[in-house]
Structure formats: structure tokens, C-alpha cells
Amino acid sequence: MSQLHNAFTLFISLLVEAIPFLLLGVLLSSSLLLLVDERKLITKLPKNPLLGAIAGSCIGFLFPVCECGNVPVARRLLLKGVSPAVAVAFLLAAPTINPVVIWSTWVAFGGQPQIVFLRIVFSLIIAIAIGCLFSVQKDVKGLLQPRLIKRLNFLENQQQNLQSSPQEKVEVPALLQSGSFLLGESAQPLVMNEALLVEKPQLQSRKVSKQKWQQFIDNVLQELQELGGMLVLGSAIAATIQVFVPREVVFSLGQDNITSILAMMLLAAIVSICSTVDSFFALSFVSTFTSGSILAFLVFGPTIDIKALGLMLSIFKPKIIIYLFAIIAQLVFLMTFVYSYFF
């Protein structure tokens, strides 16, 4: 009974620490639907692979989404015609390189600032390196699912048709046209049917504003529902491991550099907790695991997310996802092992 009480106490404490950051992250990411013009941003992205990967890695500051929300945004970027370097770099970096996650990591590991700094640096290195690697693929369609290729072809054909066959309009004097007319505000004759259908600018702006606020509310509710459930599940797993798994087993895994890094990477993949609050989850293992393994958990978890596999399969072919995960795992292990060895 005492173990259950301890597990419940630890579970509640993890939730109390993490919920404010989850709520802040959801509100901030949803508010960007009202503030950021995605089309203007895409036109300003660099075409160079290296610069594009760097820019894609930093877009997380403008779209602070976790590993649940980055996949739809990356899919939308690819459909808009951005390079694979930008889209893949954003996909990998956005869950970590955003203000909410950086702040929550600082709150959890303020006593170990190197963990906060290296989490950012390692995540940037991985995102930029893999973004540049994917840029070698000149035709992005070789990476994508057939359904997405069809959608991309449709959008490209639509754009080409608009550019190649512009319809020249022959202006006909209004009074020589058929129909009923009335005198407009600028003393020009207007077709009565069209004039009645034209909305005033004030009404149009109100309608757009109302739609955006509705998107904001819908996005907040959806993310709270999805991410809140994962937060509860992750906190329950952390509390269970801490209380019910024999301390000798955890301690034996946590002291060796190699096994501790592999164990925490495996745990990060299985738990798949939101990057907004994963630092509080990892904080409960600080006393038993090496700092290198904690860093591996914080870097590996946001990029390898089992619960987001279904979303990723809507973009990439299965072999591409396996290839992506294998490279990330190797990079995370090498960087965190070097850190553990020297520090």
C-alpha cells in the first residue's frame, strides 16, 4: 500500500510540474494561426541546402509545435513546394528548438545548464545534417508516399495551368452588357446581381477573423485532448518505474555509459512523451542515470516518436522512415557517448 501511495504522489507531482508548460505550449502554438502568414514565410526561405536546413531548424521558434504537431506542418511545407532540406530539418528540430521546450528544460535542469545548452546544440546538429543529406535527393517525390505524390502533382499542374494559359479579358463597356444595373459608390454602373453578392470589406474581415478564432479554439481543444492524454500516460509510466522496478536493476543500468544511453534511448522511443514536458519525466531519473543518458533521452525522444509513426507514414515511404530513424539513433548515441566519456 505504501508503494501505491508513493507512486501516486510521484505521479501527481509530475503532472503538477508539467501541466503549466503543456498549456502554455498549446496556447502559443495555436495563437500562431492568427499571427503568422505561412505563405509569406515560405517565399523567403533560402534555396541553398545548408542555409535551408538551418532555416528549417529555426522555424520552430515561429511554429512552436511538439512532435505531434510538426508532422502536419512539415507535410504542408512540402505541398507548398519547399525543399526537402527545409521540411526535414523542421520536422526534426521543431519539437526541441522552440521557446516553450527550451524554457521547460531550463526550469527542470536549471542546476545543469550544460544539459539545456547541449540539448539545443545536438538537436540542431542532427536536424541540419539530415536536412542536408535529404537535399541530395533532387526529386522529392522519391521520398514521398504515392498519395502525397498525386496531391503534389495535382497542385503543380494547377499552378502550371494558371501560369501558362492566362485568360485575357476583353473589357466590354458596362452599358453594352446585358442585365440590370445600378449606380455604384464611385458613380460607375455595376451589374446588379454582382453588386448584391459583393461583401463589404468590413464584413469580409470580420468573417476571416471569426474563422481564425474558431481555428484557434479547435486547435487548443484538440492538442489538449491528445497531448494531455500522453502526459498522463508518460507520468504514470515514470512513477511506476521509479517505485515498482527494483532499484538494483535501474541502478545497474544507469551507471554504465553505454547501457545507460541505450536504455534511456529505448525508454524515450517507447514512452514517446511530449517534448514540452519530457524534461520533467527525465528529471526523475537524474539520481540513477548518467547525465549523458539523460541528454540522450532529451534529444532522441522528440525525433523518434512511436505515436507519430502513423502521421509520418502519411508523408514518407516506410524505408525512408527506417533510414531516418537509424541515422538519428547513431548520431544521438555517438554525441552523447562522447559527452559522457569526456565529461
matplotlib code that plots the C-alpha trace (Angstrom):
import matplotlib.pyplot as plt

x = [0.0, 2.9, 4.3, 1.0, 0.8, 4.4, 3.7, 0.5, 2.3, 5.1, 2.5, 0.7, 3.9, 5.0, 1.6, 1.6, 5.1, 4.3, 0.7, 1.5, 4.1, 1.8, -0.9, 1.5, 2.8, -0.7, -1.8, 1.3, 1.3, -2.4, -2.0, 0.4, -2.5, -3.6, -0.2, 2.0, 1.4, 2.7, 2.7, 5.0, 7.3, 7.7, 8.7, 11.5, 13.1, 16.6, 17.1, 20.7, 20.6, 22.7, 21.0, 17.6, 18.3, 19.4, 16.3, 14.1, 15.6, 14.9, 11.3, 10.3, 10.6, 7.7, 5.8, 6.4, 4.8, 5.7, 6.4, 2.6, 2.1, 5.3, 4.3, 1.2, 3.2, 6.1, 3.6, 2.1, 5.5, 6.3, 3.0, 3.8, 7.0, 9.7, 12.9, 13.3, 16.2, 13.8, 10.9, 13.0, 15.1, 11.9, 10.4, 13.4, 14.2, 10.8, 9.9, 13.1, 14.1, 11.2, 10.9, 8.4, 10.6, 13.7, 12.1, 10.7, 14.1, 15.7, 13.1, 13.8, 17.6, 18.5, 21.2, 22.8, 22.8, 25.0, 22.1, 19.9, 22.6, 23.7, 20.1, 19.7, 23.1, 22.8, 19.2, 20.4, 23.3, 21.1, 18.4, 20.9, 22.9, 19.9, 18.3, 21.4, 21.6, 18.0, 18.7, 20.8, 17.6, 16.8, 13.3, 11.4, 8.8, 11.3, 10.8, 7.1, 4.0, 2.1, -1.0, 1.1, 2.8, -0.6, -1.6, 1.7, 1.3, -2.2, -1.0, 1.9, -0.4, -2.8, -0.1, 1.3, -2.1, -2.6, 0.8, 0.8, -2.7, -3.7, -7.0, -7.0, -10.2, -11.7, -13.2, -16.7, -18.4, -20.8, -23.8, -23.3, -23.7, -27.0, -28.7, -29.8, -27.5, -27.3, -25.1, -22.2, -20.5, -17.8, -20.5, -19.8, -22.5, -22.4, -24.2, -27.0, -26.5, -22.8, -23.2, -25.6, -23.1, -20.1, -19.5, -18.2, -14.5, -15.6, -17.8, -15.1, -12.5, -15.0, -15.7, -11.9, -11.3, -14.1, -12.8, -9.3, -10.6, -12.6, -9.4, -7.6, -10.2, -10.4, -6.6, -6.4, -9.0, -7.6, -4.0, -5.0, -7.0, -4.2, -1.2, -2.9, -3.6, 0.1, 1.3, -0.9, 0.4, 4.0, 3.8, 2.2, 5.0, 7.7, 6.1, 5.7, 9.3, 10.6, 8.5, 8.0, 11.1, 13.8, 16.4, 19.2, 18.1, 17.7, 21.0, 22.9, 21.7, 22.2, 25.9, 27.5, 27.8, 26.8, 23.9, 22.5, 22.4, 20.8, 18.3, 17.2, 17.0, 14.8, 12.7, 12.3, 11.1, 8.6, 7.2, 7.0, 6.1, 5.6, 8.8, 7.0, 7.1, 9.7, 12.3, 10.3, 10.0, 13.7, 14.4, 13.0, 16.0, 18.8, 19.8, 20.2, 21.3, 24.3, 23.9, 24.9, 22.0, 19.6, 20.8, 20.2, 16.6, 16.0, 17.5, 16.3, 12.7, 11.4, 12.8, 11.8, 8.2, 6.3, 2.9, 3.6, 4.7, 1.2, 1.4, 4.9, 3.8, 1.3, 4.4, 7.3, 7.7, 8.4, 12.0, 12.7, 11.4, 13.6, 16.6, 15.8, 15.5, 18.7, 20.7, 19.3, 19.9, 23.5, 24.1, 22.5, 24.4, 27.8, 27.3, 26.0, 28.7, 31.4, 29.9, 29.8, 33.4, 34.9, 32.6]
y = [0.0, 2.4, 1.8, 2.7, 5.8, 6.8, 6.1, 8.2, 11.0, 11.0, 10.8, 13.9, 15.8, 15.2, 16.3, 19.5, 20.4, 19.7, 20.9, 24.6, 24.2, 21.9, 24.5, 27.4, 25.4, 24.7, 28.3, 29.6, 27.2, 27.8, 31.6, 31.5, 30.5, 34.1, 35.8, 34.1, 34.3, 30.9, 31.9, 34.9, 32.9, 30.2, 32.7, 33.9, 30.5, 30.1, 27.6, 26.6, 23.1, 24.2, 27.5, 25.9, 23.2, 25.9, 28.0, 24.9, 24.1, 27.6, 27.8, 26.1, 29.5, 30.7, 27.4, 26.0, 22.6, 19.3, 16.0, 15.6, 18.9, 19.1, 16.3, 18.1, 21.4, 19.6, 17.9, 21.3, 22.8, 20.0, 20.6, 24.3, 23.4, 23.9, 21.9, 18.6, 20.2, 22.7, 20.3, 17.5, 19.9, 21.5, 18.0, 17.0, 20.3, 21.9, 19.7, 20.9, 24.2, 26.3, 28.7, 26.7, 23.5, 25.4, 27.2, 24.0, 22.3, 25.2, 25.0, 21.3, 21.4, 24.9, 23.4, 21.7, 24.4, 22.2, 19.8, 22.7, 24.0, 20.6, 19.6, 22.6, 22.1, 18.3, 18.7, 21.4, 19.3, 16.3, 18.4, 20.3, 17.2, 15.1, 18.0, 18.5, 14.7, 14.6, 17.6, 15.2, 13.8, 16.2, 14.9, 15.0, 12.6, 9.7, 10.1, 10.5, 8.3, 7.7, 9.6, 12.7, 12.5, 12.6, 15.6, 17.3, 16.6, 18.0, 21.2, 21.5, 21.0, 23.5, 26.1, 25.5, 25.9, 29.2, 30.4, 29.0, 29.9, 33.3, 34.3, 37.7, 39.5, 41.8, 44.7, 45.5, 48.8, 48.2, 49.7, 47.5, 44.4, 42.6, 42.7, 45.2, 47.9, 50.3, 53.2, 52.4, 54.5, 55.6, 56.8, 53.8, 51.4, 48.0, 44.7, 44.4, 40.7, 41.1, 44.2, 42.4, 39.5, 41.6, 41.8, 45.0, 44.8, 45.2, 42.1, 40.1, 40.9, 40.0, 36.7, 35.9, 37.0, 34.7, 31.8, 32.3, 32.4, 29.2, 27.6, 28.8, 27.3, 24.0, 23.6, 24.3, 21.7, 19.1, 19.5, 19.5, 16.3, 14.5, 15.8, 15.7, 12.0, 11.3, 13.4, 11.4, 8.1, 9.2, 10.4, 7.1, 5.1, 7.2, 6.9, 3.1, 2.6, 4.7, 2.8, -0.7, -1.6, -2.8, -0.1, -2.5, -3.1, 0.6, 1.4, -1.3, 0.0, 3.6, 3.6, 2.2, 4.8, 2.5, 0.6, 3.7, 5.6, 2.7, 2.2, 5.8, 6.0, 2.9, 4.4, 7.6, 5.7, 3.6, 6.4, 9.0, 11.7, 15.3, 17.4, 20.2, 18.2, 15.4, 17.2, 16.7, 13.0, 12.7, 14.7, 11.7, 9.6, 12.0, 10.3, 6.9, 7.5, 9.3, 12.9, 11.6, 9.1, 11.9, 14.0, 11.1, 10.8, 14.5, 14.6, 11.2, 11.3, 14.3, 12.9, 9.2, 9.2, 5.9, 7.5, 9.8, 7.0, 6.9, 10.6, 10.2, 7.4, 9.8, 11.7, 9.3, 5.8, 3.2, 2.6, 6.3, 6.4, 3.4, 5.1, 8.3, 6.6, 4.6, 7.7, 9.7, 6.8, 6.6, 10.3, 10.6, 7.7, 8.9, 12.5, 11.6, 8.9, 11.4, 13.8, 11.0, 10.0, 13.4, 15.0]
z = [0.0, 0.8, -2.7, -4.3, -2.2, -3.3, -6.9, -6.8, -5.1, -7.7, -10.5, -9.2, -8.7, -12.3, -13.5, -11.4, -12.7, -16.4, -17.0, -17.0, -19.7, -21.7, -21.5, -22.4, -25.4, -26.7, -26.4, -28.0, -31.0, -31.6, -31.4, -34.3, -36.5, -36.0, -36.2, -38.8, -42.5, -43.7, -47.4, -46.9, -44.8, -47.4, -50.2, -48.0, -47.3, -48.8, -51.7, -50.6, -48.9, -45.9, -45.4, -46.0, -43.3, -40.9, -41.6, -41.3, -38.0, -36.7, -37.9, -34.6, -33.0, -35.2, -35.1, -31.6, -32.1, -30.4, -32.2, -32.7, -34.5, -36.5, -39.0, -40.4, -40.7, -42.5, -44.8, -45.6, -46.3, -48.8, -50.6, -50.7, -52.7, -50.1, -50.4, -48.5, -46.5, -45.0, -44.4, -42.9, -40.7, -39.4, -38.8, -36.6, -34.9, -34.2, -31.2, -29.4, -30.9, -29.7, -26.8, -24.7, -24.7, -24.0, -21.1, -19.6, -20.0, -18.2, -15.3, -14.9, -15.4, -14.2, -12.0, -15.0, -17.7, -19.9, -20.4, -21.7, -24.0, -25.4, -26.0, -28.3, -30.0, -30.5, -31.9, -34.3, -35.5, -36.2, -38.0, -40.1, -41.0, -42.0, -43.8, -45.9, -46.5, -47.8, -50.1, -52.2, -53.4, -56.2, -56.8, -53.5, -54.9, -54.5, -50.7, -50.5, -50.3, -53.6, -52.2, -51.4, -54.8, -56.5, -54.4, -55.3, -59.0, -58.9, -57.3, -59.7, -62.7, -61.3, -60.9, -64.4, -65.9, -64.2, -65.4, -68.9, -70.0, -68.6, -69.9, -71.5, -70.5, -73.1, -71.4, -72.6, -71.6, -68.8, -70.6, -73.6, -71.4, -70.8, -67.4, -64.8, -63.5, -60.6, -59.9, -57.6, -55.0, -57.5, -59.9, -62.1, -63.4, -61.7, -62.7, -60.2, -59.4, -58.9, -56.7, -54.5, -54.0, -53.2, -49.4, -47.9, -46.7, -43.1, -43.4, -45.1, -42.4, -39.7, -41.3, -41.7, -38.1, -36.9, -38.8, -37.4, -33.8, -34.5, -35.7, -32.6, -30.3, -32.2, -32.2, -28.5, -27.7, -30.0, -28.8, -25.1, -25.7, -27.5, -25.5, -22.2, -22.5, -23.4, -20.5, -18.1, -19.6, -19.5, -15.9, -14.9, -16.6, -14.9, -11.5, -11.9, -13.0, -10.1, -7.5, -8.6, -10.6, -8.2, -7.6, -8.1, -11.8, -12.5, -10.8, -12.7, -16.0, -15.1, -14.1, -17.3, -20.1, -23.0, -21.4, -19.7, -23.0, -24.8, -22.0, -22.0, -25.8, -25.8, -23.0, -24.9, -28.0, -26.0, -23.8, -26.6, -24.2, -25.5, -25.8, -23.9, -20.7, -21.3, -19.3, -16.1, -16.9, -17.4, -14.2, -12.1, -13.4, -12.7, -9.4, -11.0, -14.6, -16.1, -17.5, -20.9, -20.9, -19.7, -22.6, -25.0, -23.7, -24.3, -27.8, -29.1, -27.7, -29.7, -33.0, -32.6, -31.7, -32.0, -31.6, -34.5, -36.9, -38.4, -39.2, -40.6, -42.8, -44.4, -45.8, -46.3, -47.5, -44.8, -45.9, -45.7, -42.1, -41.1, -42.8, -40.9, -37.5, -38.0, -38.7, -35.8, -33.4, -34.4, -34.2, -30.8, -29.4, -30.7, -29.5, -26.0, -25.6, -26.4, -23.9, -21.2, -22.0, -21.7, -19.1]

ax = plt.figure().add_subplot(projection="3d")
ax.plot(x, y, z, "-o")
ax.set_aspect("equal")
plt.show()
